[in-house]
Amino acid sequence: MMHMTFYWGTNVTILFDSWKTNSITSYALSLFACFLISVFYQYMEDRRIKLKLIASSSPPRSGLNTPLISEKFAGGGTMAKLAGAAMFGVNSAVGYMLMLAIMSFNGGVFVAVVVGLSVGYLVFRSGGDDDRVVVDNPCACA
């Protein structure tokens, strides 16, 4: 029987029938794995955003010489787009796996994933000067 409310037991099935915990040791190792996967998710998100920033960077233009249409096509080539799409796919898959792990409704799994995401954000994504927002459409009215 699957739990439909949060519980704090050490017997939990995470994602697969073969990933079951039946002791404190296996439970602790599973929580550590969830923590590491959450940190990896934030690392991959950081790499994906930095790749997008690098691919979309173009030389600054003066106000009068800025074309209206070419901004849409400026930046990275096909390889950068493919790498960005692949990284987005991997990151999405990891994110959905974390969501499904949380849907085991085990309190320890929930805490491990949230703490892992927080630590990953602190380590990889909370840098001071590199916090730039990637905007797909720079028009404020869109």
C-alpha positions as CSV (number, residue, x, y, z in Angstrom):
1,M,0.0,0.0,0.0
2,M,1.4,3.4,-1.0
3,H,1.3,6.2,1.5
4,M,-0.8,9.2,0.6
5,T,0.4,11.4,3.5
6,F,3.8,12.2,4.8
7,Y,5.3,9.6,7.1
8,W,8.7,9.4,8.8
9,G,9.5,5.7,8.7
10,T,12.7,4.1,7.5
11,N,11.0,1.6,5.2
12,V,10.5,3.4,1.9
13,T,10.4,2.6,-1.8
14,I,12.0,5.3,-3.9
15,L,11.3,5.4,-7.6
16,F,11.7,1.7,-8.4
17,D,10.5,-1.5,-6.7
18,S,14.2,-2.5,-6.4
19,W,15.1,0.7,-4.5
20,K,13.7,-0.2,-1.1
21,T,15.1,0.6,2.3
22,N,14.7,-1.9,5.1
23,S,17.4,-0.7,7.6
24,I,18.7,2.5,9.0
25,T,21.9,2.1,6.9
26,S,20.1,1.7,3.6
27,Y,17.7,4.5,4.5
28,A,20.6,6.9,5.3
29,L,22.4,5.9,2.1
30,S,19.3,6.5,0.1
31,L,18.8,9.9,1.6
32,F,22.4,10.7,0.8
33,A,21.8,9.7,-2.8
34,C,18.8,11.9,-3.0
35,F,20.8,14.7,-1.6
36,L,23.6,14.2,-4.1
37,I,21.2,14.0,-7.0
38,S,19.6,17.3,-5.9
39,V,23.0,19.0,-5.8
40,F,23.7,17.6,-9.2
41,Y,20.4,19.1,-10.5
42,Q,21.5,22.5,-9.4
43,Y,25.0,22.0,-11.0
44,M,23.4,21.0,-14.3
45,E,21.1,24.0,-14.2
46,D,24.0,26.3,-13.6
47,R,25.9,24.8,-16.5
48,R,22.9,25.1,-18.8
49,I,22.3,28.7,-17.9
50,K,26.0,29.6,-18.4
51,L,26.0,27.8,-21.8
52,K,22.9,29.8,-22.8
53,L,24.6,33.1,-21.7
54,I,27.7,32.2,-23.7
55,A,25.8,31.2,-26.8
56,S,23.6,34.3,-26.7
57,S,26.3,36.8,-26.1
58,S,26.8,39.2,-29.0
59,P,28.9,42.3,-29.4
60,P,27.2,45.4,-28.1
61,R,25.7,47.7,-30.7
62,S,25.0,51.4,-30.6
63,G,21.4,52.5,-30.4
64,L,21.0,53.8,-33.9
65,N,22.6,50.9,-35.7
66,T,20.7,48.1,-33.9
67,P,18.7,46.0,-36.3
68,L,15.2,45.0,-35.1
69,I,15.0,41.5,-36.5
70,S,18.5,40.0,-36.3
71,E,18.5,40.0,-32.5
72,K,16.3,37.0,-32.7
73,F,18.9,35.1,-34.6
74,A,22.0,36.4,-32.9
75,G,24.3,34.2,-30.9
76,G,25.3,30.5,-30.8
77,G,25.3,28.1,-33.7
78,T,23.7,24.7,-34.1
79,M,26.1,22.9,-31.8
80,A,25.4,25.3,-29.0
81,K,21.7,24.9,-29.5
82,L,22.0,21.1,-29.5
83,A,24.2,21.1,-26.4
84,G,21.7,23.4,-24.7
85,A,18.8,21.1,-25.7
86,A,20.6,18.0,-24.4
87,M,21.4,19.7,-21.1
88,F,17.8,20.8,-20.8
89,G,16.6,17.3,-21.4
90,V,19.0,15.8,-18.8
91,N,18.1,18.5,-16.3
92,S,14.4,18.0,-16.9
93,A,14.7,14.2,-16.4
94,V,16.6,14.7,-13.2
95,G,14.1,17.2,-12.0
96,Y,11.1,14.9,-12.7
97,M,12.9,12.0,-11.0
98,L,13.4,14.2,-7.9
99,M,9.7,15.1,-8.0
100,L,8.8,11.4,-8.2
101,A,11.1,10.6,-5.3
102,I,9.4,13.2,-3.2
103,M,6.1,11.6,-4.1
104,S,7.1,8.6,-2.0
105,F,5.7,10.9,0.7
106,N,8.6,10.0,3.1
107,G,9.6,13.0,5.2
108,G,13.2,12.1,5.1
109,V,13.3,12.0,1.3
110,F,11.5,15.3,1.1
111,V,14.0,17.0,3.5
112,A,17.0,15.4,1.7
113,V,15.9,16.7,-1.7
114,V,15.0,20.2,-0.4
115,V,18.3,20.5,1.5
116,G,20.2,19.2,-1.5
117,L,18.6,21.7,-3.8
118,S,19.3,24.5,-1.3
119,V,23.0,23.5,-0.9
120,G,23.4,23.1,-4.7
121,Y,21.9,26.6,-5.2
122,L,24.2,28.0,-2.5
123,V,27.3,26.4,-4.0
124,F,26.6,26.7,-7.8
125,R,24.1,29.4,-8.4
126,S,24.3,32.1,-5.8
127,G,27.4,33.8,-7.2
128,G,27.5,37.5,-6.8
129,D,28.5,39.1,-10.1
130,D,27.3,36.3,-12.4
131,D,23.7,36.5,-11.4
132,R,22.2,37.6,-14.7
133,V,18.8,36.7,-15.9
134,V,18.5,35.1,-19.3
135,V,15.6,36.6,-21.1
136,D,14.4,34.9,-24.3
137,N,12.4,37.9,-25.4
138,P,13.9,41.3,-24.3
139,C,10.7,43.2,-25.1
140,A,8.9,44.2,-21.9
141,C,5.5,44.1,-23.5
142,A,5.8,40.5,-24.7
